[in-house]
């Protein structure tokens, strides 16, 4: 178990659900363009409509397309969930 879910049983449960269910989501997104578009535009709604996942309020999820040779997600900031991306803007694409 990684440090994210170690001390919070609810979060640990969500992480386990995510690990178990994510493979089906990813497999479908590789062959179903409409589902893929839904994941990008409304991830919470798409997961609920197609898989019955009812994520709790405050639990954010995002999907991104791999538009570069590699897409790397930065880890959470230690000590907080701050973002370097200004509010109301999309993350910058690097080249």
Secondary structure as UniProt FT lines:
FT   TURN            3..4
FT   HELIX           9..29
FT   TURN            30..31
FT   HELIX           33..41
FT   HELIX           43..51
FT   TURN            57..58
FT   TURN            78..79
FT   TURN            87..88
//
